[in-house]
């Protein structure tokens, strides 16, 4: 099965939209910096296309490494900031570690008895790009650091290329009898943990791009769920075909919709100077095109009808229900797990995007920058509109994809018709409301019960953090959120502002990777003591090393 065209489409579509958006996004940058951005941007797109079109393993690895280096240049674009340099360092470590494991996987693939070893090396190597837990730590660091057009390309088109690598090198063999169980369950478990864990960590994030980065972990988990179920159920059709079609449809859904969301986040940053949702609000009136497109893309990525994200996940749900109806205990277990985790993930995704929409675009402005924001230049929201229109075109595209796999399309057509009818009804109600209450019309003034507040302000409304705080508290054993109280200071008549600040660190970084790197840093610091500049010590070490090699050669 050839997957090249399907993974080339996001590169072209998201790359074009991001380039259009970047022409205005970079307007305030110095002329000296723009050629650097465009050089790394075009090099990244060329390298990504090279990954898909590479004829062999060596060419694939070269293009893969070039893609990582070029995109690291985009992450480091604003390298004056310490956080950006840290994010670039973490990203480069992930890229090079992945490349080393992919080289080992390529060597192992040449041995007929080492397929599983090669597969697990590929899972880690490609998983570092995809963002499988716990290899996802670069995503929430790199995306807030990179310019928005670069984030759109990296999230929408680059990280799914890890799945392309898995499909290209392991798909024909992984669903065969000796390998289906370990390969399928590995993908399925990684997908379940990534989908639910990613969206849980997205919930408490105040930074809009950091929220979208954790949401990308969730969406990659959904794709992995589809692929894992496809591997496990390939011999019990139509389970395998349904799950694979759903996973591939979600690749395109995520590319188009998440690309649009990152571009919208970049528009918000350009017009307000901040991505802190607790300092935004009220932008729907000031940036109506950006706010509307962000809302539509978020609803689509949350898997709500009538958008194509709903149809893609519907295929995976159908595969899970088909697995539950089989007589295989393994498939029944997998089906129940998929149904439970997908349902939870969908609910939390709706909550996370509801927070992002409400805190960023609705209500009243919570800062002067948000109050003074205006709509972006036309080409910035037209780039988002392009991706949204392409996502709508994927509705018949998903139906066609299902037919390519030999699946019945009655359920998809019915869902698409129902979703279209719902959207038409919503549009009619909005039009009726506009007709009955046109903008600018004089409205009668009448007193209301105001609970003692005659003039409510944005400080009395829910912030994004407060909106998701109950869910964050419920899952605090997983999230390990921290709170810092900034008390009132000064005279009671003129107190300073008080605040309750919450922070939620990535548990994989804080609890897994940081202790490992700390241990090796201390170990290497001890080894560094040998570099004391003494020539006699260096000669002694060389003699000892030669003697050890001679003894080892003699013994062997």
C-alpha positions in Angstrom: 0.0 0.0 0.0 1.4 3.4 -1.0 1.0 6.2 1.5 3.1 8.8 -0.2 0.3 11.0 -1.6 -1.6 11.1 1.7 1.4 12.4 3.6 2.5 14.8 0.9 -0.9 16.6 1.0 -0.4 18.1 4.4 3.1 19.3 3.5 1.8 21.1 0.5 -1.4 22.5 2.0 -0.1 23.5 5.5 3.2 24.7 4.0 1.3 27.0 1.5 -1.0 28.4 4.2 1.8 28.9 6.6 3.8 30.8 3.9 0.9 33.1 3.2 0.4 33.7 6.9 4.2 34.3 7.5 4.3 37.2 4.9 2.3 39.3 7.4 3.4 37.6 10.6 7.0 38.6 10.0 6.1 42.2 9.1 7.5 43.6 12.3 10.8 41.6 12.1 14.0 43.3 11.1 14.9 42.8 7.4 18.1 41.0 8.5 16.0 38.2 10.2 13.5 37.5 7.4 15.9 35.7 5.0 17.0 33.4 7.9 13.3 32.5 8.5 12.5 31.8 4.9 15.7 29.9 4.3 15.0 27.5 7.2 11.3 27.4 6.3 11.9 26.4 2.7 14.6 23.9 3.7 12.2 22.3 6.1 9.5 21.9 3.5 12.0 20.5 1.0 13.4 18.0 3.6 9.9 16.9 4.5 9.0 16.2 0.9 12.4 14.4 0.6 11.4 12.1 3.5 8.3 11.0 1.6 9.9 10.8 -1.8 13.2 9.2 -0.7 13.9 6.0 -2.7 15.8 4.0 -0.1 16.8 3.8 3.5 20.0 5.9 3.2 18.2 8.7 1.4 15.3 8.5 3.9 17.7 8.9 6.9 19.5 11.8 5.2 16.3 13.6 4.5 15.0 12.9 8.0 18.2 14.4 9.6 18.0 17.4 7.3 14.4 17.9 8.3 15.4 18.0 12.0 18.2 20.4 11.5 16.3 22.8 9.3 13.3 22.8 11.6 15.6 23.4 14.6 16.6 26.6 12.9 12.9 27.7 12.9 12.6 26.8 16.6 15.7 29.0 17.4 14.4 31.9 15.3 14.0 34.2 18.4 17.3 32.9 20.0 17.8 36.0 22.1 15.5 34.5 24.7 16.8 31.8 27.1 13.6 29.7 26.9 14.0 29.6 23.1 17.6 28.3 23.3 16.5 25.7 25.9 13.7 24.5 23.6 16.0 24.3 20.7 18.5 22.2 22.7 15.8 19.8 23.8 14.5 19.5 20.2 18.0 18.8 18.8 18.6 16.1 21.4 15.3 14.5 20.4 16.1 14.7 16.7 19.6 13.2 16.9 18.6 10.5 19.4 15.8 9.5 17.0 18.1 9.4 14.0 20.6 7.1 15.9 17.8 4.7 16.7 16.5 4.8 13.1 20.0 3.9 11.8 20.0 0.9 14.2 16.5 -0.1 13.1 17.6 0.1 9.4 20.5 -2.3 10.2 18.2 -4.7 12.1 15.7 -4.7 9.2 18.4 -6.4 7.1 18.2 -9.5 9.4 15.2 -11.7 9.0 15.2 -12.7 12.7 15.4 -9.2 14.1 12.1 -7.7 12.9 10.7 -7.1 16.4 13.9 -5.5 17.6 13.9 -3.2 14.5 10.2 -2.4 15.2 10.9 -1.3 18.8 13.9 0.8 17.7 11.6 2.4 15.1 8.9 3.0 17.7 11.4 5.0 19.8 13.1 6.7 16.9 9.9 7.7 15.1 8.1 8.2 18.4 10.5 10.9 19.3 9.2 12.8 16.3 5.5 11.8 16.8 5.5 12.6 20.5 4.7 9.2 22.0 4.9 9.4 25.8 7.4 9.8 27.3 9.2 11.0 24.2 7.0 14.0 23.7 8.9 16.4 25.9 10.1 18.6 23.0 6.6 19.4 21.8 5.4 21.7 24.6 8.8 23.4 24.6 9.4 23.9 20.9 6.0 25.0 19.8 5.7 28.0 22.1 9.2 29.0 21.1 8.9 28.7 17.3 7.1 31.3 15.2 3.4 30.4 14.5 3.9 29.5 10.8 6.7 27.1 11.8 4.6 25.6 14.6 1.7 25.0 12.1 4.0 23.2 9.7 5.8 21.2 12.4 2.6 20.1 14.2 0.4 19.7 11.1 2.7 18.1 8.6 6.0 17.1 10.3 5.2 15.0 13.3 2.7 12.8 11.4 5.7 11.8 9.2 6.8 9.5 12.1 3.7 7.4 11.3 4.7 7.5 7.6 8.1 6.0 8.6 6.4 3.3 10.6 4.0 2.5 7.8 6.7 2.6 5.2 9.2 0.2 6.9 7.0 -2.0 9.1 3.5 -2.1 7.8 3.6 -5.1 5.4 5.1 -7.3 8.1 3.7 -6.0 11.5 0.2 -7.4 11.0 1.4 -10.9 10.1 0.7 -13.6 12.7 4.1 -13.7 14.5 4.3 -10.0 15.0 0.7 -8.7 15.2 0.2 -9.1 18.9 3.4 -7.3 20.2 3.3 -4.6 17.4 -0.4 -4.0 17.7 -0.5 -3.8 21.5 2.5 -1.5 21.6 0.9 1.0 19.2 -2.4 0.7 21.0 -1.1 1.3 24.5 1.1 4.2 23.4 -1.9 5.6 21.7 -4.2 5.2 24.7 -1.7 6.8 27.1 -0.8 9.6 24.6 -4.4 10.5 23.8 -5.7 10.7 27.3 -2.5 12.0 28.9 -2.0 14.6 26.2 -5.4 16.2 26.6 -5.2 16.0 30.4 -2.0 18.0 30.4 -3.6 20.4 27.8 -6.4 21.3 30.2 -4.6 23.4 32.8 -2.2 25.2 30.3 -2.5 29.0 30.3 -0.3 29.5 27.2 -2.4 29.0 24.1 0.4 27.4 22.0 1.4 25.1 24.8 -2.2 23.9 25.1 -2.2 23.2 21.3 1.1 21.4 21.6 -0.2 19.0 24.2 -3.3 18.6 22.1 -1.0 17.4 19.3 0.2 14.7 21.6 -3.5 13.7 22.0 -4.1 13.7 18.3 -1.1 11.6 17.6 -2.4 9.2 20.3 -5.7 8.9 18.4 -3.9 8.0 15.2 -1.8 5.4 17.1 -5.0 3.9 18.5 -6.3 3.5 15.0 -3.1 1.9 13.7 -2.8 -0.4 16.7 -6.3 -1.6 16.4 -5.8 -2.1 12.6 -2.7 -4.3 13.3 -4.6 -6.4 15.9 -7.7 -6.8 13.8 -6.2 -7.1 10.3 -7.1 -10.8 10.1 -10.7 -10.1 11.3 -11.9 -7.7 8.7 -13.5 -5.2 8.5 -11.9 -4.2 11.8 -8.4 -3.6 10.3 -9.7 -1.6 7.3 -12.0 0.6 9.4 -9.3 1.4 12.0 -6.6 2.1 9.3 -9.0 4.3 7.3 -9.9 6.2 10.5 -6.2 6.7 11.4 -5.3 8.0 7.9 -8.3 10.3 7.8 -7.3 11.7 11.2 -3.8 12.4 9.8 -5.3 14.8 7.3 -7.9 16.2 9.8 -5.1 17.0 12.3 -2.9 18.5 9.7 -5.5 21.0 8.4 -7.3 21.8 11.6 -4.3 22.0 13.9 -2.4 24.0 11.3 -5.2 26.5 11.3 -5.3 26.7 15.1 -1.6 27.4 15.3 -1.9 30.1 12.7 -4.8 31.7 14.7 -2.6 31.6 17.8 0.1 33.4 15.9 -2.4 36.0 14.9 -3.4 36.5 18.5 0.2 36.8 19.6 0.9 39.4 16.8 -2.0 41.6 17.7 -1.8 41.4 21.6 1.8 40.4 22.3 0.7 37.6 24.6 -0.6 34.0 24.5 -1.6 33.9 28.2 -5.3 33.1 28.1 -5.8 34.7 31.5 -4.8 38.1 30.0 -6.9 37.8 26.9 -10.6 37.7 26.3 -13.0 39.8 24.2 -11.1 39.2 21.0 -14.2 37.9 19.1 -15.5 41.4 18.7 -12.0 42.8 17.9 -10.7 40.0 15.7 -14.0 38.4 14.4 -12.5 36.5 11.4 -9.6 35.0 13.5 -12.0 34.2 16.4 -14.6 32.5 14.1 -12.0 30.4 12.3 -10.3 29.4 15.5 -13.7 28.3 16.9 -14.6 26.3 13.8 -11.2 24.6 13.7 -11.3 23.8 17.4 -14.8 22.3 17.1 -13.6 20.1 14.2 -10.6 18.9 16.0 -12.7 18.1 19.1 -14.5 15.5 16.9 -17.9 17.3 16.8 -20.2 17.1 13.8 -20.6 18.3 11.0 -16.8 18.5 10.6 -14.5 15.8 9.2 -12.9 15.1 12.5 -16.1 13.5 13.6 -16.1 11.2 10.5 -12.5 10.2 11.1 -13.1 9.2 14.7 -16.4 7.5 13.7 -14.4 5.0 11.6 -12.2 4.2 14.7 -15.3 3.9 16.9 -16.9 1.5 14.3 -13.7 -0.6 14.3 -13.8 -0.8 18.1 -17.5 -1.8 18.1 -16.8 -4.4 15.5 -13.9 -5.7 17.7 -16.2 -6.0 20.7 -18.6 -8.2 18.7 -15.9 -10.8 17.8 -15.2 -13.9 19.8 -11.5 -13.0 20.4 -10.7 -12.0 24.0 -7.8 -9.9 22.8 -9.9 -8.0 20.3 -12.8 -7.6 22.8 -10.4 -6.1 25.4 -8.8 -3.8 22.8 -12.3 -2.7 21.6 -13.5 -1.8 25.1 -10.3 0.1 25.9 -10.5 2.1 22.7 -14.2 3.0 23.3 -13.5 4.0 26.9 -10.4 6.0 26.2 -11.7 7.7 23.1 -14.9 8.8 24.9 -12.9 10.2 27.8 -10.4 11.9 25.4 -13.3 13.4 23.3 -14.9 14.9 26.4 -11.7 16.4 27.8 -10.8 17.7 24.3 -14.2 19.5 24.2 -13.5 21.0 27.6 -9.9 22.1 26.6 -11.1 23.8 23.4 -14.1 25.3 25.2 -11.6 26.9 27.6 -9.4 28.1 24.7 -12.3 29.6 22.9 -13.9 31.2 25.9 -10.8 32.5 27.6 -9.3 33.9 24.5 -12.1 35.2 22.4 -15.3 35.6 24.6 -16.2 37.8 27.5 -14.4 41.1 28.2 -10.7 41.9 27.7 -8.6 41.2 30.8 -5.7 43.4 29.7 -5.1 46.6 27.9 -3.4 44.8 25.0 -6.5 42.6 24.5 -8.8 45.7 24.7 -6.8 47.5 22.0 -6.4 44.5 19.6 -7.6 44.8 16.0 -8.1 42.2 13.2 -5.0 41.0 11.5 -4.1 41.7 7.9 -6.4 39.9 5.4 -3.9 37.3 4.2 -3.4 36.0 7.8 -7.0 35.0 8.3 -7.3 33.9 4.6 -4.5 31.4 5.3 -6.6 30.0 8.1 -9.7 30.0 5.9 -7.9 28.0 3.3 -7.1 25.2 5.7 -10.6 25.2 7.1 -12.2 24.9 3.6 -9.8 22.1 2.8 -10.9 20.3 6.0 -14.5 20.6 4.8 -13.5 19.1 1.5 -12.2 16.1 3.4 -15.8 15.1 4.3 -16.3 13.6 0.8 -12.6 12.7 0.9 -13.1 10.5 4.0 -16.1 8.7 2.3 -13.9 8.1 -0.8 -11.1 6.8 1.4 -13.5 4.4 3.0 -14.5 3.1 -0.4 -10.8 2.6 -1.3 -10.6 0.2 1.6 -13.7 -1.6 0.4 -15.9 -0.4 3.3 -19.5 0.4 3.3 -20.2 4.1 3.4 -23.8 4.3 4.4 -23.0 5.2 8.0 -20.5 7.9 6.9 -23.0 9.4 4.4 -25.7 9.4 7.1 -23.4 11.1 9.6 -22.3 13.7 7.0 -25.9 14.5 6.0 -27.0 14.7 9.7 -24.0 17.0 10.4 -24.8 19.2 7.4 -28.4 19.5 8.4 -27.3 20.5 12.0 -25.0 23.1 10.6 -27.7 24.5 8.2 -30.1 24.8 11.2 -27.5 26.6 13.3 -26.7 29.0 10.4 -30.5 29.6 9.9 -30.9 30.4 13.6 -27.9 32.8 13.6 -29.3 34.5 10.5 -32.7 34.9 12.2 -31.1 36.3 15.3 -29.2 38.8 13.1 -32.4 39.8 11.3 -34.4 40.3 14.5 -31.5 42.0 16.4 -29.3 43.7 13.8 -26.0 45.2 14.9 -26.1 48.8 15.7 -29.9 48.8 16.4 -31.0 50.8 19.4 -31.9 48.5 22.2 -34.2 49.5 25.1 -32.4 50.1 28.4 -33.9 48.5 31.5 -32.6 47.8 35.0 -31.4 44.3 35.8 -30.7 42.5 39.0 -26.9 42.9 39.3 -26.1 41.3 42.7 -24.8 44.6 44.0 -22.5 45.2 41.1 -23.7 48.0 38.9 -20.8 47.8 36.5 -19.3 44.3 36.2 -15.8 44.0 34.8 -13.6 41.3 33.3 -12.1 40.7 36.8 -15.4 39.2 37.9 -15.5 36.7 35.1 -14.0 33.2 34.9 -10.5 33.0 33.6 -9.4 30.0 31.5 -7.5 28.6 34.5 -10.5 28.8 36.7 -12.7 27.2 34.1 -10.7 24.0 34.0 -9.6 24.1 37.7 -12.2 21.5 38.9 -10.9 19.0 36.3 -7.3 19.8 37.1 -8.0 19.2 40.8 -9.7 15.9 40.0 -6.7 14.6 38.1 -4.1 16.3 40.3 -2.5 12.9 41.2 -1.5 12.7 37.6 -0.9 16.3 36.8 0.9 17.3 40.0 -0.1 21.0 39.6 1.5 23.6 41.9 -0.1 26.8 43.2 1.6 30.0 44.3 -0.4 32.6 46.3 0.7 36.2 45.8 -0.9 38.0 48.8 -2.1 41.5 49.1 0.6 44.0 50.1 0.7 47.6 51.1 -1.9 49.7 52.9 -5.4 48.3 53.1 -6.8 51.4 51.3 -4.5 50.9 48.3 -3.5 47.2 48.2 -1.5 45.7 45.4 -3.1 43.0 43.2 -3.2 39.5 44.7 -3.1 36.4 42.5 -3.3 32.6 42.7 -0.8 31.3 40.1 -1.0 27.6 39.0 1.8 25.7 37.2 1.6 22.3 35.7 4.9 20.8 34.6 5.3 18.0 32.1 5.6 14.9 34.2 7.7 13.0 31.7 10.3 15.8 31.7 10.2 16.4 35.5 9.9 12.8 36.6 11.7 10.8 33.9 14.1 12.7 31.7 15.4 15.3 34.1 16.6 12.8 36.7 18.4 10.8 34.0 20.1 13.9 32.5 21.0 15.1 36.0 22.6 11.7 36.8 24.7 11.7 33.7 25.7 15.3 34.1 27.1 14.6 37.5 28.8 11.5 36.2 30.5 13.4 33.4 31.4 16.1 35.8 33.4 13.5 37.8 35.1 12.2 34.6 35.9 15.8 33.7 38.3 15.9 36.6 40.7 13.7 34.6 41.1 16.6 32.1 43.5 18.4 34.4 46.1 19.3 31.8 48.8 16.9 33.1 50.6 15.2 30.2 51.9 12.5 32.5 48.4 11.5 33.5 47.3 11.4 29.8 50.2 9.1 28.9 49.4 6.8 31.8 45.7 6.6 30.8 46.7 5.8 27.2 49.1 3.0 28.4 46.4 1.6 30.7 43.9 1.6 27.8 46.3 -0.1 25.4 47.0 -2.8 28.1 43.3 -3.4 28.6 42.7 -3.8 24.9 45.7 -6.2 24.6 44.3 -8.3 27.5 40.8 -8.3 26.0 42.2 -9.4 22.6 44.3 -12.1 24.2 41.3 -13.5 26.2 39.0 -13.5 23.2 
